[in-house]
Amino acid sequence: MLNTIDSILNRTKGNSVLLPVDLMCEYAKDPIGIDVLKPRFSWKLIQDGREKCQTAYRIIVASKEFPLKEGIADLWDSGKIVSDLTIGLEYEGKKLSSGQKCYWKVVVWDKEGFASCSIETGSFEMGLIEQTDWNAEWISAEFDYPYKTFYTGPALYFRREFMLNKEIISARTYVSGLGYYEMSINGKKVGDHLLDPGFTDYDIRVLYSTYDVFEYINQGSNVIGVTVGNGFYCTPRWNGKPCLRMQIVIHFGDGTCETIKSDYDSGWLVAESPIYKNGIYDGERYDASLEMPGWDKASFCMENDNFKDRWHKVVNAVAPKGRMVSQMIEPIRNTEEIKPIGMKEPGNVFVFDPNPIYGQTEKPAGINRIVFDLGQNIAGWVRLKVEGPKGTKIVLKFSETLYFDDNLNVENLYLADAVDCYFLKGEGLEVYEPKFTYHGFRYVEVEGYIGEPSLDMITGIVVHSDIKRISEFNCSHSLLNQLYKNIIWTERDNLHSIPTDCCQRNERFGWLNDTTARCEETVYNFNAERLLSKWMDDIEDTQLESGAIADCAPYVWYGKRIGEPVDTTFVITQWLLYKHYGDKRILAEHYGSIKKWVDFLDSKAAGNILYHGWIGDWAPPRAFSYTDSLCSAISNTTTFEYISTCYYYYAASLMSQIAHVLDNKNDEMKYKELSEKIKKAFNEKFLDKKTMQYEMGSQAANAFALYLHLVPEEFKQGVINNLVDDLVHKNNCHLTTGNLCTKYLIEVLTEIGRHDVAWSLATQTTYPSWGYMIEKGATTIWERWEYEASRAMNSHNHPMYGSIGAWFMKSLVGIDIGDGVGFDQFIIHPQPVKGLEYVSGSLETVRGRIEVSVCYGESSFELSVAVPVNCIAKIRIPDQGWNMGDVRVYESNLMIWENGVFFEGVSDLSGGIKKKDYYEVKVGSGRYNFKMII
Ligand code: BGC
């Protein structure tokens, strides 16, 4: 007999209750369409007071919500498990079937042994687990379009009518359309996804989405309408034609079930839509006079003379080769709408336009043109509101920068012809938004409007993977606040179902080397668990038998198929997903592949030095790059073999740690030994023991060696001195590093006790620096340290140099995960520095919200910290050079330290120790207010 929940609840009067909240399954709230056989459960805990934790849990899963309330778990009852774990607990009950809906609750026990049950009931629903669950076919149109070129043809309308005569009790749609689709039922858009499905290698995996469409379907006649655009699928890489696969599973009150699916012979029709051209890079062309009002509603008359010739029977499409996989990542959505901050008429000076539309080389005379400024560089598009006679052509162009005469500068967009074009139907106010493209821009030129322009004419629509922001940061230094803002914007603009390199030119690829630098910033600022897990699959999909992975995932056409050692983000990101989100499964799932990658690197090495490489520490300041190299972006101060060997070591040592986590002792030893051998060879080859410089003595080389703890103890101080000397004296507090080593440089400076130098780099305003970008008006992070806007590689929205965002959280706010996993334990260690008066920040971790606020005074220091339930924090109160003998430390007005003596046990604190640079105490959950006074 199962216990009912009530019988195990045993609350004490007067005490606050330990309560499980935020129930998540597969890191999502009440997901539908899961296709993992053992979904994982997680929850957070709340309880007032201090030092609260969970000592045991019990998960119960049922097939119906009602009995679950009674505590009857017909699918699984874990029983009481003595454990403090709250993250990633695997379902171990009865086998789950496709489409099955399940409900769950969790009971937790606190330190005193009292139990309490989650008030909320979590739910999850399985998707289509087996490929054979898909009985729908891929359908397309017969027309032959020039999809082999990059300039792609029209988006297609797919339509099907169907009747339902019985009472409907549930309806689910499983749908994918390549390149992108948007679905409606009875004229209403299903869900809020944009640019769906997420980007994958369509030869290997095709993502589908699951929607609850109960509210959309009527008893009676219904119409499904799906618009399918080109996306990456209809490019030379996959050579596809727009195609659709979907099935709606409808359950009726009488216990029967019906599936409406895409196929050749059940009445599906296809037509060209008013979107007569669309491409990710090249925008959309929309002719509103081609609209067929109500085409996706039952009232639409197919026999209407204007429309009947446009509809044709569908054909079976050449199916994409990839298997159908549920899209478990957050969808791309409209996440914000921005009003322009100004508009200007651009000069009539003809400016060279390298991407002319329709072969046009000159600006048409006498046509109205106006340039809007959104005040922010974004990824997305604009919503246009215009009026005018039928056939009026409005052209929208996008750019990140302007020429001196306020004309758009589109040179740095390369081959992306970022133009949307709308032909009016002439029926009053018309509103247009594209569907199957996106642009990276701050400025929008509207050409061809009639009458007076106004700021209401356009709205900027911010479009990206809607993953949750988890950090906050604010400090007394306005430049750093702006820099943090720019980092967040750049990250948002570059999350499009993969972490992209840029969002404006003809790339937008998942370059692995950029993510090697950026991934820690990403996981600190956003809940990237699902998105980056999916991207790990994308990387694995590029892997060759030899173990090599590609430079970009999905692999499209840039970068090499046999990737560079700098692509070690494959290992680093997984480690971060484990550390930050407690995701151990990611390590187990990809273990074989990361091992193959490390072994591949090993196979390329000679005497434990890895010579292979072609990207290296990419795009340092111009003076530190070879001018005649690829995009003038190859470092002339740090060699490929140096950077490659560092990553070879990094990968091997992480591999050993991952093997340890997975309890694989042989591999743990094997990779530990490998990393030790690499370290030895590395120091023999690259360390000049006389000068105490690595390789050519660049900032990158010395910083990376220190970051990886490769420097033998006896040379450490010498290398540090050289690094600081190069920065402070030779370069007057300016960096010389590229996309990778900039991260290591800034972090290592703080680690070796030169936070002051890290601070001067972070707050520097002259070239090359982040401050220089801001002084030049940047609202996002640039790809190059230089201000450039020419027809060369210089995106103004490129996340790699945003890697400094991790340092903001770790060293300014001071939240460092240390040895923790999923923040079960962490360190609070804000670093004082001259020029910083206060800093505050927070991090919404998988265990709850950490909050920190610090005030640095002349003779006092205040620190407030909130530690989530079930966590342990070591709090390090920085010694600001004050004499210990004179210092008193208080917590909530109780003295905990005086004259160097720690009062153990006062104010729930323990383990007080004084280290060289700080006083450390250990605390459990709760809020703490420290004050230090001389
Ligand atoms: C990308 C970079 C990338 C580089 C590597 C560029 O085109 O935008 O971010 O690191 O190629 O070669």
Residues whose N, C-alpha, C, O or C-beta is under 5 A from the ligand:
A	BS01	BGC	D501 W511 N513 D514 I615 W618
